[in-house]
Amino acid sequence: MILLKSTSRVFPLLFAACWLLTPATEAQTPSQPAKKLKIYISVDMEGVAGVVTADQLVPAGFEYERFRHFMTNETLAAVRAAKESAVTEIVVSDSHGNGENLLIEEFPKDVRIIRSWPRHGGMMAGLDQSFDAALFVGYHASTTNAHGVRAHTFSSAHLTRVALNDNTVTEGEFNASFAGALGVPVIFASGDDAAVEELKSRLGKIETAETKRSLSFHSAETLTPEASCERIAAGVKAALNRLHEFKPYVVKTPVTLEISFKNYMPAEMISYLRAVQRVDSHTIRFIGKDMAEVSDFVDVVDGYSPDLAP
């Protein structure tokens, strides 16, 4: 009888003690690790602040070495802004000229850089479905735009028009289509006023940084390099802050590609290929199963020469 009384008092006390010592359910659940963010930065040079002529764009130009630094600094501004916005992995694509312009020793050691040609994917080489977003730095307007500094599409020397599914495209729109086929949205672009307006009209409300205002094909009212870097950094941060709002830019497949040349001969010779149709004296048409195939075709057309040697 006494034992039963004692037990009846002890059990409630033990239960209360156990309840107080047991951690809350929330405390027992391990915190979820933060999602890793991975971005791709495709870099051209014509849209960099101060660039107006070949003097800045090609190794033989008297200002080229200085402007390699400015191109690198604009890219670094985007890289640093991305890191400050919790991006954990960055791949940078040197996509101008010979693909050997960026000063790679200036970049953080955890950034990977794609250089030189040829490479599958062209200006977007190395991009895959694992990336959360793509950014464009130093981009320019298209060859069919009446405005824009050094406006062209892939080749200022050879091409007068590039179209996807009957829609004339810029390099940026073409590259965004390549990214979109992989499920990757383009969220930011920098360049002159004509370039960024053209891209916004095609891709929607992406964040942009205007580095200069076009006065003619070879003239601009430009920001200083420092001011341009500040504007790019702010734009990248704004884009990443609203990352969830962006959608991939997708074109319907199969993809009909049309390319118009400045000269007759390329259109005539390339049309000898059974997969190619000659549309008119200067234009060919190729139908690719997807953007990867179309991109490879463009690279062959733009880059192949019979005298190629290792």
C-alpha positions in Angstrom: 0.0 0.0 0.0 2.8 2.4 0.9 4.7 1.4 -2.3 1.8 2.2 -4.5 1.4 5.6 -2.9 5.1 6.4 -3.5 5.0 5.2 -7.1 2.0 7.4 -7.9 4.0 10.4 -6.7 7.3 9.5 -8.4 5.9 8.8 -11.9 4.5 12.3 -12.5 7.7 13.8 -11.3 9.8 11.6 -13.6 7.5 12.5 -16.6 7.8 16.2 -15.9 11.6 16.0 -15.7 11.8 14.1 -19.0 9.5 16.6 -20.7 11.7 19.5 -19.5 14.9 17.9 -20.6 13.7 16.8 -24.1 14.8 19.4 -26.8 12.0 21.0 -28.8 11.2 19.2 -32.1 12.6 22.2 -34.1 15.9 22.0 -32.3 16.2 18.3 -33.1 15.8 18.9 -36.9 19.1 19.8 -38.5 19.1 23.1 -40.4 18.9 22.9 -44.2 22.2 23.9 -45.9 21.9 27.0 -48.0 21.4 26.4 -51.7 24.5 26.7 -53.8 24.3 29.3 -56.5 26.2 28.8 -59.8 26.4 31.5 -62.5 27.9 31.8 -66.0 29.4 35.1 -67.2 29.9 35.5 -71.0 32.2 38.5 -71.7 32.6 40.4 -75.0 34.6 43.6 -75.5 32.7 46.0 -77.8 30.3 47.0 -75.0 33.1 47.8 -72.5 33.2 51.5 -71.4 35.4 53.5 -73.7 35.6 51.0 -76.6 34.9 52.7 -79.9 37.3 51.4 -82.6 39.6 48.6 -83.4 42.3 50.5 -81.5 40.9 49.0 -78.3 39.6 45.7 -79.7 42.5 43.9 -81.4 46.0 43.1 -80.2 47.6 45.4 -82.9 45.6 48.4 -81.6 47.6 50.9 -79.7 45.1 50.9 -76.8 44.4 47.2 -76.6 46.5 46.4 -73.6 44.9 49.1 -71.5 41.5 48.0 -72.6 42.2 44.4 -71.7 42.5 45.7 -68.1 39.2 47.6 -68.4 37.4 44.5 -69.8 38.9 42.4 -67.0 37.8 44.9 -64.4 34.2 45.1 -65.6 34.1 41.3 -65.4 35.6 41.3 -62.0 33.0 43.8 -60.9 30.4 41.3 -61.9 32.3 38.5 -60.2 32.6 40.4 -56.9 29.0 41.5 -56.9 27.9 37.9 -57.5 30.1 36.6 -54.6 28.6 39.3 -52.3 25.2 38.0 -53.4 26.0 34.5 -52.1 27.0 33.0 -55.4 29.3 30.0 -54.7 30.5 29.0 -58.2 31.4 31.1 -61.2 32.5 30.3 -64.7 33.7 33.1 -67.0 33.8 32.8 -70.8 36.3 35.0 -72.7 34.2 35.5 -75.8 35.8 38.3 -77.7 38.2 38.0 -80.7 40.7 35.3 -80.1 39.2 34.4 -76.7 42.4 35.4 -75.0 41.7 38.8 -73.7 40.9 38.6 -70.0 43.9 38.8 -67.6 43.2 35.5 -65.8 45.7 36.2 -63.0 43.5 39.0 -61.7 40.6 36.6 -60.9 39.8 34.9 -57.6 41.3 31.4 -57.5 37.9 29.7 -57.3 36.7 31.2 -60.7 37.1 29.1 -63.8 37.8 30.8 -67.1 37.1 29.5 -70.7 39.5 30.7 -73.3 40.2 30.5 -77.1 38.4 28.6 -79.9 37.0 26.4 -81.3 34.6 25.2 -78.6 31.2 23.7 -78.6 28.7 26.3 -77.4 30.6 29.3 -78.8 30.2 32.2 -76.5 28.4 30.0 -74.1 30.8 27.1 -74.0 30.8 25.1 -70.8 27.2 26.1 -69.9 25.0 23.2 -68.7 21.8 22.6 -66.7 23.6 23.0 -63.4 23.8 26.8 -63.7 21.2 29.0 -62.0 21.7 32.0 -64.3 23.8 33.6 -67.1 25.2 37.2 -67.3 26.4 39.1 -70.3 29.2 41.7 -69.9 30.5 44.0 -72.6 27.9 43.1 -75.2 27.0 45.1 -78.3 24.0 45.6 -80.7 23.2 43.5 -83.7 24.3 43.9 -87.3 20.8 45.0 -88.3 20.6 47.8 -85.7 21.1 51.2 -87.2 22.7 52.3 -83.9 25.3 50.9 -81.6 29.1 51.0 -81.3 30.7 48.3 -83.4 27.3 46.7 -83.9 27.5 43.3 -85.5 26.3 39.7 -85.1 29.2 37.2 -84.7 31.2 38.5 -87.6 31.4 42.1 -88.5 33.5 41.1 -91.6 31.2 38.5 -93.1 27.6 38.5 -91.8 24.7 40.8 -92.3 21.9 38.9 -90.6 21.3 35.9 -88.3 17.8 34.7 -87.7 16.2 32.0 -85.6 12.7 30.8 -86.7 12.4 33.9 -88.9 13.3 36.2 -86.0 16.4 38.3 -86.6 18.6 38.0 -83.5 21.4 39.7 -81.7 24.4 37.7 -80.3 22.8 38.2 -76.9 19.4 36.8 -78.0 21.1 33.9 -79.8 23.2 33.1 -76.7 20.1 33.5 -74.4 18.3 30.9 -76.7 21.3 28.5 -76.2 21.1 29.0 -72.4 17.3 28.7 -72.5 17.4 25.3 -74.1 19.4 24.2 -71.0 16.9 25.8 -68.6 19.2 28.7 -67.7 17.8 32.3 -67.7 19.8 35.3 -68.7 19.3 37.9 -65.9 21.8 40.7 -66.7 23.6 42.5 -69.6 26.0 45.4 -69.9 26.9 47.4 -73.0 26.0 50.6 -74.8 22.5 52.0 -74.9 21.6 50.4 -78.2 22.8 47.0 -77.0 20.9 46.9 -73.7 17.7 48.3 -75.2 17.8 45.7 -77.9 18.3 42.9 -75.4 15.5 44.1 -73.1 13.1 44.3 -76.0 13.9 40.6 -76.8 14.5 39.0 -73.4 12.1 41.0 -71.2 12.9 42.9 -67.9 16.5 41.8 -67.4 18.7 44.0 -65.3 21.1 46.1 -67.4 24.1 48.5 -67.1 24.6 51.1 -69.8 28.3 51.7 -70.1 28.1 54.4 -72.9 25.7 56.0 -75.3 26.3 55.4 -79.0 26.9 58.5 -81.2 27.9 56.4 -84.3 29.4 53.1 -85.2 32.8 54.4 -84.1 31.9 57.0 -81.5 30.3 57.2 -78.0 29.7 59.2 -75.0 31.2 56.9 -72.4 31.4 56.4 -68.6 34.8 56.1 -67.1 36.0 52.6 -66.4 35.5 53.1 -62.6 31.9 54.4 -63.0 31.1 51.5 -65.4 32.3 48.9 -62.9 30.2 50.4 -60.2 27.1 50.4 -62.4 27.8 46.7 -63.4 28.2 45.7 -59.8 24.9 47.3 -58.9 23.1 45.7 -61.8 24.4 42.2 -61.0 23.3 42.5 -57.4 19.9 43.7 -58.4 19.5 40.8 -60.9 20.5 38.2 -58.3 18.2 39.7 -55.7 15.3 39.0 -58.0 16.6 35.7 -59.5 13.3 33.9 -58.9 11.5 36.2 -61.3 13.5 35.2 -64.4 12.5 32.5 -66.9 14.7 30.8 -69.5 14.4 32.2 -73.0 13.3 29.3 -75.2 12.9 29.0 -78.9 10.7 26.4 -80.6 12.5 23.3 -81.9 13.5 22.2 -84.5 15.2 25.5 -85.0 15.4 27.2 -88.4 18.6 29.2 -88.8 19.1 31.7 -91.6 22.5 33.4 -92.2 23.1 36.2 -94.7 26.6 37.0 -95.9 28.1 40.2 -97.3 29.5 38.2 -100.3 28.0 35.7 -102.7 30.6 33.0 -102.5 30.0 31.7 -99.0 26.2 31.3 -99.6 26.9 29.5 -102.8 29.5 27.1 -101.5 27.9 26.3 -98.2 24.6 25.5 -100.0 26.4 22.5 -101.6 25.9 20.8 -98.3 22.7 18.7 -98.6 21.4 19.9 -95.2 21.6 23.6 -96.4 19.2 25.5 -98.6 20.1 28.6 -100.4 17.3 31.1 -99.8 18.7 34.0 -102.0 22.0 35.2 -103.4 23.4 36.0 -100.0 21.4 33.8 -97.6 21.4 30.2 -96.5 18.9 28.2 -94.3 19.7 25.3 -92.0 17.3 23.4 -89.7 18.8 22.1 -86.5 17.2 19.7 -84.0 18.2 22.0 -81.1 20.2 25.1 -80.2 23.3 23.0 -79.6 23.3 21.8 -83.2 22.5 25.3 -84.5 25.3 26.8 -82.5 27.8 24.3 -83.9 26.7 25.1 -87.4 27.2 28.8 -86.8 30.7 28.2 -85.5 31.7 26.2 -88.5 30.3 28.8 -90.9 32.0 31.7 -89.1 35.2 30.0 -88.2 36.2 27.5 -90.9 38.8 28.4 -93.4 40.5 26.0 -95.9 43.9 27.1 -94.7 43.4 26.2 -91.1 46.4 24.7 -89.5 47.3 23.6 -85.9 
